[in-house]
């Protein structure tokens, strides 16, 4: 009885060994997979998503500072002598009100009828306020003082603007002049609409230095300015935020931003075919809200693309642990 059991076990082991060997032999002759045709990429861990229609809006929030509107210059056209000073610094003045009266040389026509007394003929002219506001810069100007052509004072209008610096990379998000801006003052009243004034190079806004105090803004930075609405109580230097709509599109073709390489002007997607294969497709891009992006051309409604799209091979490299702390990997040495 034991002999039959032993024999049975021996046969089972031999058959099992042969089966295992046969499996190894079969696996060793499997041909390698064929490469993908040119212009296609294998479907990765990303999932196909359909191109759809939706309304899209690009909105950005910027830190802003309140500044007084630049003063309007009170100018003298002809040199003369002060005959009367009508106002003083700090006084409220209305447009057209007299600021100073000057004695100036008479014009040729006025001098022709004057008697030859040996004294140059003169006439008086009144310098008036070019705008309403608060007078400043007149200083201690007094009767008898000579005045040269140019600015003698300023009138600061009771108006303010909110000014915000725009980070260089955020400039790409301004597709057109903003049509909607909301101003919110820190620990102030409810947000109100702020009328767009300009979008241009500036660098006059002080940025946070990191220690709680103001720092020097980078010269030449792009600045957005809007008019603080009348009735909103503000002061120069007050901080706040601007919520700016930089672009809008209605019923646009959109895909997830993660499904496209690139986010400004143009990019590329992996278009999924009916058989599941993919091919690279170039697309023209429009507005992005940070999650979706508008597709202007290159795709149609119902097309499927891979989301997320893989990184470009040249940029998809492993990160060496601790590289930021210890420097480049090829500079490391190992201890024997």
KAQUILIN-V386583 format. One record per run of one state. SS is the DSSP state (alpha for helix, beta for strand, coil for the rest). FROM is the first residue (numbers start at 0). TO is the last residue. If there is no record, write none. Layout:
# KAQUILIN-V386583
SS:FROM:TO  SS:FROM:TO
This chain:
# KAQUILIN-V386583
coil:0:0  alpha:1:26  coil:27:38  beta:39:40  coil:41:45  beta:46:49  coil:50:50  beta:51:67  coil:68:70  beta:71:75  coil:76:78  beta:79:84  coil:85:90  beta:91:92  coil:93:96  beta:97:104  coil:105:106  alpha:107:110  coil:111:120  beta:121:127  coil:128:131  beta:132:135  coil:136:144  beta:145:146  coil:147:148  beta:149:155  coil:156:158  beta:159:165  coil:166:166  alpha:167:172  coil:173:178  beta:179:184  coil:185:190  beta:191:192  coil:193:193  beta:194:200  coil:201:205  beta:206:207  coil:208:212  beta:213:214  coil:215:220  beta:221:226  coil:227:237  beta:238:255  alpha:256:258  coil:259:259  beta:260:260  coil:261:264  beta:265:271  coil:272:276  beta:277:287  coil:288:290  beta:291:296  coil:297:302  beta:303:306  coil:307:321  alpha:322:325  coil:326:327  alpha:328:330  coil:331:335
